[in-house]
Amino acid sequence: MSKQKQARVLVVGAVDGSLTDDGSGSQGFASEDAALEVFPDLRLDADGERFTRGRADPDGSIRFETWAAANALSR
């Protein structure tokens, strides 16, 4: 059994396991493994079809954004 990854994860542009059309909302997870159970296509090393690559926040958590959220936040 692999060791669970413990970094907290925030997915911006998602609510209750679903992506929002306008990039609003966010969903937090206690660990990377928990986030990957809901969103298995999250990646730390590269942007994906639905999400930006994970970025470290100053508090030690990892932040992913849906493309709708990234576009809304960049305006």
PyMOL Python script that loads the backbone (N, CA, C, O; Angstrom):
from pymol import cmd

cmd.read_pdbstr("""\
ATOM      1  N   MET A   1       0.848  -1.188   0.000  1.00  0.00           N
ATOM      2  CA  MET A   1       0.000   0.000   0.000  1.00  0.00           C
ATOM      3  C   MET A   1       0.886   1.241   0.000  1.00  0.00           C
ATOM      4  O   MET A   1       1.847   1.324   0.765  1.00  0.00           O
ATOM      5  N   SER A   2       0.568   2.182  -0.838  1.00  0.00           N
ATOM      6  CA  SER A   2       1.381   3.396  -0.913  1.00  0.00           C
ATOM      7  C   SER A   2       1.019   4.353   0.220  1.00  0.00           C
ATOM      8  O   SER A   2      -0.105   4.358   0.722  1.00  0.00           O
ATOM      9  N   LYS A   3       1.978   5.138   0.594  1.00  0.00           N
ATOM     10  CA  LYS A   3       1.753   6.137   1.633  1.00  0.00           C
ATOM     11  C   LYS A   3       0.858   7.246   1.080  1.00  0.00           C
ATOM     12  O   LYS A   3       1.094   7.750  -0.018  1.00  0.00           O
ATOM     13  N   GLN A   4      -0.176   7.627   1.846  1.00  0.00           N
ATOM     14  CA  GLN A   4      -1.101   8.658   1.389  1.00  0.00           C
ATOM     15  C   GLN A   4      -0.395  10.004   1.335  1.00  0.00           C
ATOM     16  O   GLN A   4       0.338  10.369   2.254  1.00  0.00           O
ATOM     17  N   LYS A   5      -0.618  10.727   0.265  1.00  0.00           N
ATOM     18  CA  LYS A   5      -0.054  12.057   0.127  1.00  0.00           C
ATOM     19  C   LYS A   5      -0.871  13.003   0.995  1.00  0.00           C
ATOM     20  O   LYS A   5      -2.096  13.040   0.887  1.00  0.00           O
ATOM     21  N   GLN A   6      -0.202  13.771   1.858  1.00  0.00           N
ATOM     22  CA  GLN A   6      -0.886  14.517   2.897  1.00  0.00           C
ATOM     23  C   GLN A   6      -1.149  15.995   2.597  1.00  0.00           C
ATOM     24  O   GLN A   6      -1.826  16.651   3.388  1.00  0.00           O
ATOM     25  N   ALA A   7      -0.658  16.532   1.519  1.00  0.00           N
ATOM     26  CA  ALA A   7      -0.874  17.954   1.242  1.00  0.00           C
ATOM     27  C   ALA A   7      -2.363  18.221   1.017  1.00  0.00           C
ATOM     28  O   ALA A   7      -3.038  17.480   0.303  1.00  0.00           O
ATOM     29  N   ARG A   8      -2.858  19.285   1.632  1.00  0.00           N
ATOM     30  CA  ARG A   8      -4.244  19.689   1.380  1.00  0.00           C
ATOM     31  C   ARG A   8      -4.355  20.193  -0.047  1.00  0.00           C
ATOM     32  O   ARG A   8      -3.395  20.721  -0.608  1.00  0.00           O
ATOM     33  N   VAL A   9      -5.547  20.025  -0.635  1.00  0.00           N
ATOM     34  CA  VAL A   9      -5.772  20.395  -2.027  1.00  0.00           C
ATOM     35  C   VAL A   9      -7.019  21.262  -2.125  1.00  0.00           C
ATOM     36  O   VAL A   9      -8.032  20.990  -1.482  1.00  0.00           O
ATOM     37  N   LEU A  10      -6.929  22.314  -2.943  1.00  0.00           N
ATOM     38  CA  LEU A  10      -8.077  23.158  -3.256  1.00  0.00           C
ATOM     39  C   LEU A  10      -8.283  23.120  -4.763  1.00  0.00           C
ATOM     40  O   LEU A  10      -7.360  23.385  -5.533  1.00  0.00           O
ATOM     41  N   VAL A  11      -9.495  22.791  -5.173  1.00  0.00           N
ATOM     42  CA  VAL A  11      -9.852  22.797  -6.592  1.00  0.00           C
ATOM     43  C   VAL A  11     -10.828  23.954  -6.802  1.00  0.00           C
ATOM     44  O   VAL A  11     -11.967  23.910  -6.338  1.00  0.00           O
ATOM     45  N   VAL A  12     -10.374  24.970  -7.496  1.00  0.00           N
ATOM     46  CA  VAL A  12     -11.186  26.166  -7.746  1.00  0.00           C
ATOM     47  C   VAL A  12     -11.980  25.960  -9.030  1.00  0.00           C
ATOM     48  O   VAL A  12     -11.435  25.560 -10.058  1.00  0.00           O
ATOM     49  N   GLY A  13     -13.273  26.239  -8.950  1.00  0.00           N
ATOM     50  CA  GLY A  13     -14.154  26.045 -10.102  1.00  0.00           C
ATOM     51  C   GLY A  13     -14.914  24.736 -10.039  1.00  0.00           C
ATOM     52  O   GLY A  13     -15.448  24.264 -11.043  1.00  0.00           O
ATOM     53  N   ALA A  14     -14.958  24.149  -8.842  1.00  0.00           N
ATOM     54  CA  ALA A  14     -15.665  22.886  -8.648  1.00  0.00           C
ATOM     55  C   ALA A  14     -16.470  22.947  -7.352  1.00  0.00           C
ATOM     56  O   ALA A  14     -16.038  23.554  -6.372  1.00  0.00           O
ATOM     57  N   VAL A  15     -17.629  22.321  -7.356  1.00  0.00           N
ATOM     58  CA  VAL A  15     -18.481  22.224  -6.168  1.00  0.00           C
ATOM     59  C   VAL A  15     -19.073  20.819  -6.125  1.00  0.00           C
ATOM     60  O   VAL A  15     -19.637  20.352  -7.115  1.00  0.00           O
ATOM     61  N   ASP A  16     -18.950  20.156  -5.006  1.00  0.00           N
ATOM     62  CA  ASP A  16     -19.538  18.821  -4.804  1.00  0.00           C
ATOM     63  C   ASP A  16     -19.176  17.836  -5.914  1.00  0.00           C
ATOM     64  O   ASP A  16     -20.022  17.058  -6.354  1.00  0.00           O
ATOM     65  N   GLY A  17     -17.935  17.867  -6.363  1.00  0.00           N
ATOM     66  CA  GLY A  17     -17.467  16.913  -7.352  1.00  0.00           C
ATOM     67  C   GLY A  17     -17.795  17.236  -8.793  1.00  0.00           C
ATOM     68  O   GLY A  17     -17.504  16.444  -9.689  1.00  0.00           O
ATOM     69  N   SER A  18     -18.402  18.396  -9.028  1.00  0.00           N
ATOM     70  CA  SER A  18     -18.745  18.810 -10.394  1.00  0.00           C
ATOM     71  C   SER A  18     -18.106  20.146 -10.715  1.00  0.00           C
ATOM     72  O   SER A  18     -17.957  20.999  -9.841  1.00  0.00           O
ATOM     73  N   LEU A  19     -17.730  20.324 -11.970  1.00  0.00           N
ATOM     74  CA  LEU A  19     -17.162  21.593 -12.406  1.00  0.00           C
ATOM     75  C   LEU A  19     -18.287  22.590 -12.637  1.00  0.00           C
ATOM     76  O   LEU A  19     -19.352  22.227 -13.135  1.00  0.00           O
ATOM     77  N   THR A  20     -18.049  23.849 -12.274  1.00  0.00           N
ATOM     78  CA  THR A  20     -19.049  24.886 -12.525  1.00  0.00           C
ATOM     79  C   THR A  20     -18.778  25.506 -13.889  1.00  0.00           C
ATOM     80  O   THR A  20     -17.630  25.606 -14.322  1.00  0.00           O
ATOM     81  N   ASP A  21     -19.845  25.918 -14.556  1.00  0.00           N
ATOM     82  CA  ASP A  21     -19.708  26.490 -15.899  1.00  0.00           C
ATOM     83  C   ASP A  21     -18.940  27.802 -15.912  1.00  0.00           C
ATOM     84  O   ASP A  21     -18.212  28.095 -16.860  1.00  0.00           O
ATOM     85  N   ASP A  22     -19.109  28.605 -14.835  1.00  0.00           N
ATOM     86  CA  ASP A  22     -18.497  29.936 -14.806  1.00  0.00           C
ATOM     87  C   ASP A  22     -17.219  30.007 -13.970  1.00  0.00           C
ATOM     88  O   ASP A  22     -16.658  31.088 -13.793  1.00  0.00           O
ATOM     89  N   GLY A  23     -16.758  28.875 -13.458  1.00  0.00           N
ATOM     90  CA  GLY A  23     -15.528  28.857 -12.673  1.00  0.00           C
ATOM     91  C   GLY A  23     -15.709  29.265 -11.223  1.00  0.00           C
ATOM     92  O   GLY A  23     -14.727  29.427 -10.499  1.00  0.00           O
ATOM     93  N   SER A  24     -16.947  29.433 -10.791  1.00  0.00           N
ATOM     94  CA  SER A  24     -17.193  29.829  -9.404  1.00  0.00           C
ATOM     95  C   SER A  24     -17.081  28.624  -8.477  1.00  0.00           C
ATOM     96  O   SER A  24     -17.122  27.474  -8.916  1.00  0.00           O
ATOM     97  N   GLY A  25     -16.940  28.909  -7.202  1.00  0.00           N
ATOM     98  CA  GLY A  25     -16.899  27.868  -6.190  1.00  0.00           C
ATOM     99  C   GLY A  25     -15.539  27.239  -6.045  1.00  0.00           C
ATOM    100  O   GLY A  25     -14.634  27.460  -6.850  1.00  0.00           O
ATOM    101  N   SER A  26     -15.414  26.448  -4.999  1.00  0.00           N
ATOM    102  CA  SER A  26     -14.188  25.692  -4.775  1.00  0.00           C
ATOM    103  C   SER A  26     -14.503  24.498  -3.897  1.00  0.00           C
ATOM    104  O   SER A  26     -15.485  24.493  -3.154  1.00  0.00           O
ATOM    105  N   GLN A  27     -13.666  23.501  -3.993  1.00  0.00           N
ATOM    106  CA  GLN A  27     -13.829  22.295  -3.203  1.00  0.00           C
ATOM    107  C   GLN A  27     -12.488  21.935  -2.600  1.00  0.00           C
ATOM    108  O   GLN A  27     -11.488  21.819  -3.308  1.00  0.00           O
ATOM    109  N   GLY A  28     -12.473  21.760  -1.296  1.00  0.00           N
ATOM    110  CA  GLY A  28     -11.250  21.424  -0.588  1.00  0.00           C
ATOM    111  C   GLY A  28     -11.176  19.946  -0.243  1.00  0.00           C
ATOM    112  O   GLY A  28     -12.195  19.283  -0.051  1.00  0.00           O
ATOM    113  N   PHE A  29      -9.957  19.449  -0.171  1.00  0.00           N
ATOM    114  CA  PHE A  29      -9.706  18.048   0.157  1.00  0.00           C
ATOM    115  C   PHE A  29      -8.588  17.985   1.188  1.00  0.00           C
ATOM    116  O   PHE A  29      -7.689  18.826   1.192  1.00  0.00           O
ATOM    117  N   ALA A  30      -8.648  16.990   2.056  1.00  0.00           N
ATOM    118  CA  ALA A  30      -7.647  16.835   3.113  1.00  0.00           C
ATOM    119  C   ALA A  30      -6.311  16.332   2.588  1.00  0.00           C
ATOM    120  O   ALA A  30      -5.278  16.514   3.233  1.00  0.00           O
ATOM    121  N   SER A  31      -6.327  15.698   1.414  1.00  0.00           N
ATOM    122  CA  SER A  31      -5.081  15.136   0.871  1.00  0.00           C
ATOM    123  C   SER A  31      -5.159  15.060  -0.644  1.00  0.00           C
ATOM    124  O   SER A  31      -6.230  15.179  -1.239  1.00  0.00           O
ATOM    125  N   GLU A  32      -4.003  14.861  -1.249  1.00  0.00           N
ATOM    126  CA  GLU A  32      -3.949  14.668  -2.701  1.00  0.00           C
ATOM    127  C   GLU A  32      -4.710  13.407  -3.099  1.00  0.00           C
ATOM    128  O   GLU A  32      -5.420  13.397  -4.105  1.00  0.00           O
ATOM    129  N   ASP A  33      -4.564  12.359  -2.318  1.00  0.00           N
ATOM    130  CA  ASP A  33      -5.255  11.110  -2.640  1.00  0.00           C
ATOM    131  C   ASP A  33      -6.770  11.292  -2.639  1.00  0.00           C
ATOM    132  O   ASP A  33      -7.458  10.755  -3.507  1.00  0.00           O
ATOM    133  N   ALA A  34      -7.296  12.048  -1.671  1.00  0.00           N
ATOM    134  CA  ALA A  34      -8.740  12.291  -1.610  1.00  0.00           C
ATOM    135  C   ALA A  34      -9.200  13.090  -2.828  1.00  0.00           C
ATOM    136  O   ALA A  34     -10.265  12.816  -3.380  1.00  0.00           O
ATOM    137  N   ALA A  35      -8.416  14.065  -3.246  1.00  0.00           N
ATOM    138  CA  ALA A  35      -8.771  14.865  -4.423  1.00  0.00           C
ATOM    139  C   ALA A  35      -8.747  14.014  -5.684  1.00  0.00           C
ATOM    140  O   ALA A  35      -9.601  14.166  -6.557  1.00  0.00           O
ATOM    141  N   LEU A  36      -7.774  13.124  -5.779  1.00  0.00           N
ATOM    142  CA  LEU A  36      -7.658  12.271  -6.963  1.00  0.00           C
ATOM    143  C   LEU A  36      -8.789  11.258  -7.065  1.00  0.00           C
ATOM    144  O   LEU A  36      -9.100  10.800  -8.165  1.00  0.00           O
ATOM    145  N   GLU A  37      -9.409  10.899  -5.956  1.00  0.00           N
ATOM    146  CA  GLU A  37     -10.561  10.004  -5.999  1.00  0.00           C
ATOM    147  C   GLU A  37     -11.733  10.668  -6.727  1.00  0.00           C
ATOM    148  O   GLU A  37     -12.486  10.002  -7.437  1.00  0.00           O
ATOM    149  N   VAL A  38     -11.883  11.974  -6.547  1.00  0.00           N
ATOM    150  CA  VAL A  38     -12.992  12.716  -7.162  1.00  0.00           C
ATOM    151  C   VAL A  38     -12.609  13.223  -8.550  1.00  0.00           C
ATOM    152  O   VAL A  38     -13.406  13.165  -9.486  1.00  0.00           O
ATOM    153  N   PHE A  39     -11.387  13.717  -8.669  1.00  0.00           N
ATOM    154  CA  PHE A  39     -10.896  14.281  -9.931  1.00  0.00           C
ATOM    155  C   PHE A  39      -9.597  13.560 -10.317  1.00  0.00           C
ATOM    156  O   PHE A  39      -8.512  14.083 -10.064  1.00  0.00           O
ATOM    157  N   PRO A  40      -9.689  12.377 -10.921  1.00  0.00           N
ATOM    158  CA  PRO A  40      -8.487  11.585 -11.194  1.00  0.00           C
ATOM    159  C   PRO A  40      -7.543  12.194 -12.228  1.00  0.00           C
ATOM    160  O   PRO A  40      -6.420  11.719 -12.395  1.00  0.00           O
ATOM    161  N   ASP A  41      -7.985  13.231 -12.915  1.00  0.00           N
ATOM    162  CA  ASP A  41      -7.129  13.842 -13.941  1.00  0.00           C
ATOM    163  C   ASP A  41      -6.356  15.052 -13.437  1.00  0.00           C
ATOM    164  O   ASP A  41      -5.779  15.776 -14.249  1.00  0.00           O
ATOM    165  N   LEU A  42      -6.320  15.300 -12.137  1.00  0.00           N
ATOM    166  CA  LEU A  42      -5.470  16.362 -11.582  1.00  0.00           C
ATOM    167  C   LEU A  42      -4.015  15.950 -11.749  1.00  0.00           C
ATOM    168  O   LEU A  42      -3.651  14.798 -11.511  1.00  0.00           O
ATOM    169  N   ARG A  43      -3.185  16.908 -12.164  1.00  0.00           N
ATOM    170  CA  ARG A  43      -1.759  16.619 -12.370  1.00  0.00           C
ATOM    171  C   ARG A  43      -0.913  17.740 -11.795  1.00  0.00           C
ATOM    172  O   ARG A  43      -1.258  18.916 -11.907  1.00  0.00           O
ATOM    173  N   LEU A  44       0.183  17.367 -11.187  1.00  0.00           N
ATOM    174  CA  LEU A  44       1.131  18.354 -10.662  1.00  0.00           C
ATOM    175  C   LEU A  44       2.114  18.817 -11.721  1.00  0.00           C
ATOM    176  O   LEU A  44       2.627  19.934 -11.645  1.00  0.00           O
ATOM    177  N   ASP A  45       2.381  17.977 -12.702  1.00  0.00           N
ATOM    178  CA  ASP A  45       3.477  18.225 -13.630  1.00  0.00           C
ATOM    179  C   ASP A  45       3.086  18.882 -14.946  1.00  0.00           C
ATOM    180  O   ASP A  45       3.960  19.317 -15.695  1.00  0.00           O
ATOM    181  N   ALA A  46       1.791  18.965 -15.245  1.00  0.00           N
ATOM    182  CA  ALA A  46       1.387  19.543 -16.534  1.00  0.00           C
ATOM    183  C   ALA A  46      -0.077  19.953 -16.491  1.00  0.00           C
ATOM    184  O   ALA A  46      -0.874  19.379 -15.749  1.00  0.00           O
ATOM    185  N   ASP A  47      -0.419  20.946 -17.292  1.00  0.00           N
ATOM    186  CA  ASP A  47      -1.819  21.310 -17.447  1.00  0.00           C
ATOM    187  C   ASP A  47      -2.547  20.139 -18.096  1.00  0.00           C
ATOM    188  O   ASP A  47      -1.967  19.384 -18.877  1.00  0.00           O
ATOM    189  N   GLY A  48      -3.825  20.001 -17.762  1.00  0.00           N
ATOM    190  CA  GLY A  48      -4.632  18.946 -18.351  1.00  0.00           C
ATOM    191  C   GLY A  48      -5.790  19.519 -19.148  1.00  0.00           C
ATOM    192  O   GLY A  48      -5.887  20.730 -19.343  1.00  0.00           O
ATOM    193  N   GLU A  49      -6.650  18.652 -19.596  1.00  0.00           N
ATOM    194  CA  GLU A  49      -7.796  19.077 -20.393  1.00  0.00           C
ATOM    195  C   GLU A  49      -8.789  19.897 -19.565  1.00  0.00           C
ATOM    196  O   GLU A  49      -9.393  20.842 -20.073  1.00  0.00           O
ATOM    197  N   ARG A  50      -8.956  19.529 -18.274  1.00  0.00           N
ATOM    198  CA  ARG A  50      -9.949  20.222 -17.441  1.00  0.00           C
ATOM    199  C   ARG A  50      -9.349  21.154 -16.391  1.00  0.00           C
ATOM    200  O   ARG A  50     -10.033  22.054 -15.904  1.00  0.00           O
ATOM    201  N   PHE A  51      -8.084  20.950 -16.039  1.00  0.00           N
ATOM    202  CA  PHE A  51      -7.483  21.691 -14.927  1.00  0.00           C
ATOM    203  C   PHE A  51      -6.098  22.229 -15.273  1.00  0.00           C
ATOM    204  O   PHE A  51      -5.375  21.661 -16.091  1.00  0.00           O
ATOM    205  N   THR A  52      -5.752  23.342 -14.626  1.00  0.00           N
ATOM    206  CA  THR A  52      -4.369  23.802 -14.672  1.00  0.00           C
ATOM    207  C   THR A  52      -3.525  22.842 -13.834  1.00  0.00           C
ATOM    208  O   THR A  52      -4.050  22.099 -13.005  1.00  0.00           O
ATOM    209  N   ARG A  53      -2.219  22.868 -14.061  1.00  0.00           N
ATOM    210  CA  ARG A  53      -1.343  22.052 -13.210  1.00  0.00           C
ATOM    211  C   ARG A  53      -1.433  22.552 -11.773  1.00  0.00           C
ATOM    212  O   ARG A  53      -1.766  23.713 -11.536  1.00  0.00           O
ATOM    213  N   GLY A  54      -1.139  21.687 -10.827  1.00  0.00           N
ATOM    214  CA  GLY A  54      -1.170  22.063  -9.416  1.00  0.00           C
ATOM    215  C   GLY A  54      -0.069  23.051  -9.091  1.00  0.00           C
ATOM    216  O   GLY A  54       1.057  22.939  -9.574  1.00  0.00           O
ATOM    217  N   ARG A  55      -0.417  24.016  -8.266  1.00  0.00           N
ATOM    218  CA  ARG A  55       0.558  25.022  -7.831  1.00  0.00           C
ATOM    219  C   ARG A  55       0.541  25.090  -6.306  1.00  0.00           C
ATOM    220  O   ARG A  55      -0.517  25.025  -5.680  1.00  0.00           O
ATOM    221  N   ALA A  56       1.705  25.218  -5.734  1.00  0.00           N
ATOM    222  CA  ALA A  56       1.804  25.311  -4.280  1.00  0.00           C
ATOM    223  C   ALA A  56       1.357  26.686  -3.811  1.00  0.00           C
ATOM    224  O   ALA A  56       1.798  27.705  -4.341  1.00  0.00           O
ATOM    225  N   ASP A  57       0.482  26.707  -2.819  1.00  0.00           N
ATOM    226  CA  ASP A  57       0.089  27.957  -2.168  1.00  0.00           C
ATOM    227  C   ASP A  57       1.028  28.207  -0.996  1.00  0.00           C
ATOM    228  O   ASP A  57       1.653  27.270  -0.501  1.00  0.00           O
ATOM    229  N   PRO A  58       1.138  29.459  -0.543  1.00  0.00           N
ATOM    230  CA  PRO A  58       2.053  29.768   0.565  1.00  0.00           C
ATOM    231  C   PRO A  58       1.777  28.967   1.839  1.00  0.00           C
ATOM    232  O   PRO A  58       2.688  28.752   2.638  1.00  0.00           O
ATOM    233  N   ASP A  59       0.532  28.523   2.038  1.00  0.00           N
ATOM    234  CA  ASP A  59       0.205  27.768   3.250  1.00  0.00           C
ATOM    235  C   ASP A  59       0.563  26.281   3.146  1.00  0.00           C
ATOM    236  O   ASP A  59       0.291  25.514   4.069  1.00  0.00           O
ATOM    237  N   GLY A  60       1.171  25.872   2.028  1.00  0.00           N
ATOM    238  CA  GLY A  60       1.584  24.486   1.855  1.00  0.00           C
ATOM    239  C   GLY A  60       0.568  23.619   1.139  1.00  0.00           C
ATOM    240  O   GLY A  60       0.848  22.456   0.850  1.00  0.00           O
ATOM    241  N   SER A  61      -0.593  24.154   0.852  1.00  0.00           N
ATOM    242  CA  SER A  61      -1.588  23.379   0.115  1.00  0.00           C
ATOM    243  C   SER A  61      -1.296  23.453  -1.383  1.00  0.00           C
ATOM    244  O   SER A  61      -0.461  24.238  -1.831  1.00  0.00           O
ATOM    245  N   ILE A  62      -1.995  22.630  -2.135  1.00  0.00           N
ATOM    246  CA  ILE A  62      -1.849  22.609  -3.594  1.00  0.00           C
ATOM    247  C   ILE A  62      -3.153  23.103  -4.201  1.00  0.00           C
ATOM    248  O   ILE A  62      -4.234  22.668  -3.804  1.00  0.00           O
ATOM    249  N   ARG A  63      -3.048  24.008  -5.160  1.00  0.00           N
ATOM    250  CA  ARG A  63      -4.217  24.626  -5.782  1.00  0.00           C
ATOM    251  C   ARG A  63      -4.285  24.254  -7.257  1.00  0.00           C
ATOM    252  O   ARG A  63      -3.319  24.410  -8.005  1.00  0.00           O
ATOM    253  N   PHE A  64      -5.441  23.763  -7.648  1.00  0.00           N
ATOM    254  CA  PHE A  64      -5.750  23.506  -9.048  1.00  0.00           C
ATOM    255  C   PHE A  64      -6.904  24.417  -9.431  1.00  0.00           C
ATOM    256  O   PHE A  64      -7.746  24.733  -8.591  1.00  0.00           O
ATOM    257  N   GLU A  65      -6.953  24.840 -10.681  1.00  0.00           N
ATOM    258  CA  GLU A  65      -8.078  25.639 -11.170  1.00  0.00           C
ATOM    259  C   GLU A  65      -8.642  24.987 -12.416  1.00  0.00           C
ATOM    260  O   GLU A  65      -7.897  24.480 -13.254  1.00  0.00           O
ATOM    261  N   THR A  66      -9.970  25.002 -12.534  1.00  0.00           N
ATOM    262  CA  THR A  66     -10.564  24.590 -13.798  1.00  0.00           C
ATOM    263  C   THR A  66     -10.213  25.689 -14.803  1.00  0.00           C
ATOM    264  O   THR A  66      -9.853  26.799 -14.413  1.00  0.00           O
ATOM    265  N   TRP A  67     -10.317  25.380 -16.072  1.00  0.00           N
ATOM    266  CA  TRP A  67     -10.004  26.405 -17.080  1.00  0.00           C
ATOM    267  C   TRP A  67     -10.979  27.559 -16.996  1.00  0.00           C
ATOM    268  O   TRP A  67     -10.597  28.704 -17.237  1.00  0.00           O
ATOM    269  N   ALA A  68     -12.245  27.284 -16.657  1.00  0.00           N
ATOM    270  CA  ALA A  68     -13.221  28.371 -16.497  1.00  0.00           C
ATOM    271  C   ALA A  68     -12.810  29.276 -15.349  1.00  0.00           C
ATOM    272  O   ALA A  68     -12.914  30.497 -15.460  1.00  0.00           O
ATOM    273  N   ALA A  69     -12.345  28.698 -14.248  1.00  0.00           N
ATOM    274  CA  ALA A  69     -11.899  29.508 -13.109  1.00  0.00           C
ATOM    275  C   ALA A  69     -10.644  30.298 -13.468  1.00  0.00           C
ATOM    276  O   ALA A  69     -10.545  31.483 -13.149  1.00  0.00           O
ATOM    277  N   ALA A  70      -9.694  29.654 -14.122  1.00  0.00           N
ATOM    278  CA  ALA A  70      -8.453  30.347 -14.511  1.00  0.00           C
ATOM    279  C   ALA A  70      -8.772  31.532 -15.419  1.00  0.00           C
ATOM    280  O   ALA A  70      -8.195  32.607 -15.257  1.00  0.00           O
ATOM    281  N   ASN A  71      -9.680  31.346 -16.364  1.00  0.00           N
ATOM    282  CA  ASN A  71     -10.051  32.450 -17.262  1.00  0.00           C
ATOM    283  C   ASN A  71     -10.755  33.566 -16.507  1.00  0.00           C
ATOM    284  O   ASN A  71     -10.490  34.743 -16.754  1.00  0.00           O
ATOM    285  N   ALA A  72     -11.643  33.216 -15.596  1.00  0.00           N
ATOM    286  CA  ALA A  72     -12.359  34.234 -14.820  1.00  0.00           C
ATOM    287  C   ALA A  72     -11.403  35.007 -13.912  1.00  0.00           C
ATOM    288  O   ALA A  72     -11.552  36.219 -13.758  1.00  0.00           O
ATOM    289  N   LEU A  73     -10.441  34.340 -13.320  1.00  0.00           N
ATOM    290  CA  LEU A  73      -9.506  34.993 -12.408  1.00  0.00           C
ATOM    291  C   LEU A  73      -8.465  35.834 -13.134  1.00  0.00           C
ATOM    292  O   LEU A  73      -7.858  36.715 -12.526  1.00  0.00           O
ATOM    293  N   SER A  74      -8.247  35.581 -14.414  1.00  0.00           N
ATOM    294  CA  SER A  74      -7.229  36.315 -15.151  1.00  0.00           C
ATOM    295  C   SER A  74      -7.778  37.598 -15.778  1.00  0.00           C
ATOM    296  O   SER A  74      -7.018  38.354 -16.382  1.00  0.00           O
ATOM    297  N   ARG A  75      -9.055  37.851 -15.649  1.00  0.00           N
ATOM    298  CA  ARG A  75      -9.638  39.064 -16.228  1.00  0.00           C
ATOM    299  C   ARG A  75      -9.349  40.271 -15.394  1.00  0.00           C
ATOM    300  O   ARG A  75      -9.769  41.376 -15.741  1.00  0.00           O
TER     301      ARG A  75
END
""", "prot")
cmd.dss("prot")
cmd.show_as("cartoon", "prot")
cmd.util.cbc("prot")
cmd.orient("prot")
